[in-house]
C-alpha cells in the first residue's frame, strides 16, 4: 500500500511539474507577444500621430461586443474595463451607429493610445445582404451615408462570426464570400474571428473549420477564440466580473491585434508611396479607400 501511495505521489508530482512547465512557457509566449505588439505600435506611431483604427463588424449575437471587451481585457493586462454590456445571452438593444472605443497604451509610455476600435451596427445572417448598408458601415458613415462626427476612417476590419454558423451548412457560410468582396472593394484587409471555440470543438475539428472559412473568404487570416464574457449578474457599470484567464484567448487575441497592425502599416506605406510618387494622379481622389482601389485596379491591368 505504501508503495502505491508513493508511486501515486511521484506521478502526481510529475504531472504538476509538467503543468507548471507548460504554464511558464505559455506565460513567456504571452509576454513576448506583448513586447512585439508594443514594438509594432511604436513603429506605427513613428510615422503618424494617429493610432490604428480597427473596425469590428459582425452578425447579431455572434460575439462582436464580447470580442471588443476581450481586447480590452487582454491589452489592459487583467484590469480591463467593461466598455460594453455584453452578456452571454442575446442583448435587447442593438447598435444603430458606429461607436469609437480608444484603447489606452498599457504596453509603453508612448503613444498614449494603442488603437481605436469601431463598434458597428450588426446585420442579419440572411442570404441577401444589404450591400449599401454594409458599405456605409465599412466607411464609418451613418445610415444616411454621411460621415459620423468623431469616427476616424477605418484602416482594417475584424469580421466576427460564430463558429457554429461559419462552417459548411451554417447560416453565415453562404454570405461570407460576399462580405469578403465588399470589404476588399473598400480597399480594406481583414481578419476573420470565429467565436465560441469550445462549442465548435463539440461539432467539428477547429482546424478544419478554420480551413473551410479561409477558403470561403480567400484569406489565411482566420482565428478561432473563446471570448471573455461578463457575468450576467454583475450590475456594476464599469467593473468586469470575468471568467478565469484563458491563455489561449490571450494568445489568439494578441495575434489578431498584431495582424491588424501589420495591415495598417502596409496600408499607410501604400498611401505614402502613392501620394509621394503620383501626386498629380491622386489630387482628384477624395479618400484613402479610393486611392487604394485605384492603385489595385491599375496593378491588375
N, C-alpha and C positions, 0 to 999 in steps of 0.2 A: 504493500500500500504506500509506504514512504517513497519507494522508487517511482511509483506512478505520480505521486504528488510533485516530487522534484522534477520529473520529466515534464509534467504539465506546466510547472513554473518556468522551466527553461524555454519551452515552446512559446509560452505567453510572453516571456521577456524578449525573445527573438522577434515575435510579431510586433511588439511595442517598439522595438528598435527600428524595424523596417518602416513602421508607420511614421515614427519621428523623423527618419531619414527622408522619406517622401515629402513630409511637411516642410522640412528645411529647404529641400530642393525647390518645391513649389513656391515658397515664400521668396526664395532667391530669384526665381523667374519673374515673379510679380514686381519685385523691387527693380530688377533690371529693365523691365518694361516701363516702369515709372520714369526711370532715368532716360530711356530712349525717347519717350514721349516728351519729356521736358526739353531734351535736345532739339527735337523736331519743332517744338513750339518756339524755341529761341531762334532757330534759323528762319522761321516764317516771320517772326516779329522784326528780324533784322532787315527785311525787305519791305515791310509795310507795318504801319501802326495799328491797322485793323486786324482783330483776331479772326481766325477762320469762322465761316458761317456755314453750319451744317443743318440742312432741312430734314426733319424727321416726319415721314408720312406713312400711312398705313390704313388698313381696313378697320372698321369699327370693332372694338373689343378684341383686337389682336395683340395688344400689349404695347402700344405706342407710348402712352403716358408712363407706364411702368418702366419702359426702356429709358426714358429721359430721367426718371428718378434713379434708375440703376447707374447711369452715367455719373450723376451727382454723388451717389453713394460711393462709387469706386474712386472717383477723382478727388473727393474730399477726404479720402482715407478714413473711412468709418464714421465720419461725423457729418455726412451729407444731409442737407435739409429735405423735408418733404415738399418739393416745389409744386407738385400737383397731387390732387386727391385721386389716387389710382388704386382701387380695391381689386380683390381677386375676382369679384363678380362684375356684371355689366354696370356701367355708370348710367345715371338717369339723364345727365346732360352731356351734350357733345359740343366740341369746339366748333364755332362758326367763323372765327377769324384766326389769323396766324398770330401766335404769341411768341415773344422773344425771352429766352432764359440765358443770361450771361453766366458762364461758369468761371468763377474766380480761380486764379492760378495758385494752387497749393503746392506745386512742384518746385517752382522757382520764384525769386523775388520779382522778376520781370519776364514777360509783361504782366500787367495787373489781371487781365482776363485771358483765360486759356482759349476760349472759343465762345461762340453764340450758338445756341440750339433754337431752331424754329419749330414750334409745335403747331401743326397744321390741322385743318378740318379733316375729319375722317370721310371715307366713302364706302359704299356697299360693295359686296362681292358679286354683283350682277354681271352677266356676260357682256352687257353693253355699257361700257364706261362712258361717263360724261367727260369727253376729252377737253372741252372748253373749260370746265370747272378745274380739271386736273392741271391744265396749263396755267391758270391763274394761281393755283396753289404753288406750283413749281417756280413761279416768278415772284412769289411773296406778295401777290396782289390780293385785293378784296374781291368779293364775288361780282363786283361791277367792273372788274378789270382795271381798277385804279391802284396805284402804289400805296400801300399802307404806311402811314407815318411811323417812323421809328423801326421799321422792319428792314434789315440790311439785305442786299442781294445774295441769294443762296449761291454757294460755291461747290456744294457736294450734297448728295442725298443719301439718307438711310431709309430703306424701304422695309417696314416691319410687317411680317406675316406669321401667323400661327403655323406651327409645324404640321398640325393635323389638317390644315387647309391648303397647304402648298404642294403636297405630293400628287401623284397621278390620281385623278378622280376627285380631288379636293375642290371646294368651291372657288378657291383663288387660282387654281392651276391654269385654267383656261385664259384668264386675263393677264397673267404675268408677262407674256411677250409684248402685249400692247402697252403695258405700264413701262416696261424697259424701253420701248421705242419712244414713248412720249418724253421720258427723262433724257434720253440721248438727243432728241430733237431740240431740246432746250440747251444743248451744249454742256450737260452735266454728267458726271460719272457718279456711280452709286455702289452702295454695299447693301446686300440683302441680309436682314437679320431674322432668322427663324426663331420664334419664341416657344416656350413650353417644351423644352428639350426632354424633360423627364417623361412627359406624356407621349412624345414621339417615340421614345425607346420601347414603349409597350406595343406599338403597332409596326414600326419599320426600323430598319437599320439606319441610324442617323447619317452615316457617311453616304449611304445610298440615296437618302433624301436630299442631302446637300448636292450630290452629283446630278440628280434629276432637276433640281431648281437651277443649278448652274447652267445646264444645257438649255433649259427653258428660257432663261433671260440673257444668255450669252455672256456670262462673266464668271470668273472663278472667285469673285469677292462675295462669298456666301458663308455666313457664320450661323451657328446654332447655339442658343444660350437659354438659361433659365433666368428670367428677370428677378430682381429683388422686388418684393411686394410689401405694401404697407399692411399692418394689422387692421382689419376692418373695425375692431373695437376701440381703436385709438381715436380720441376726439381732439387731441392737441393739434392745432393748425400747423405748427412748424416743427413738430417732433416726428420722429420716424421710428416706429416700433418694427424692426426688421426681422426677417428670418436670419438664421445663422450665416456667417460669412461663407460663401461658396468660392473656393479658389478658382474653379473652372470659370465661373461667371466673371470674376475679376480679370482673369487672363484674356478671355474672349472679348470682354468689353474694351480693355486696353488695346487689343488687336484691332478692333473695329475703329476706335478713335484714331489710332495711328495710321490706318489705311486711309481714313478720311483726310488726315493731314497731308498724306502723300498726294492725294488727288488735288487738294487745294494748292499745294506747292506747284504741281505740274500746271494747273490752270493759270496761276499767276505768272509762271515763267512763260507760258504761251502768250498771255496778254502782253507781257513786257516785250517779248521778241517781235510780236506782230506790230505793236504800237510804235516801236522804235525803228523797225525796218520797212514798214508800209504805212507811214503816216498819211500820205495823200489818199491811199485807198480806204483808210479806216475813219476819215473825218465824217463821212456820212452815216456811220454806224452808231446807233444811239445807246447800245448796251453791250455788255460783255458776251452775253449768250449769242447775240447776232454776230459778233466778231468771231467767236469760236465756230459757229455754224458756217460762216463764210469761208473760214480757213479750212475746215474739214471738207467742205464741198470742193474747194479749189485743189486740194491734195488728192482727192479721189478721182478727179477727171483724168 
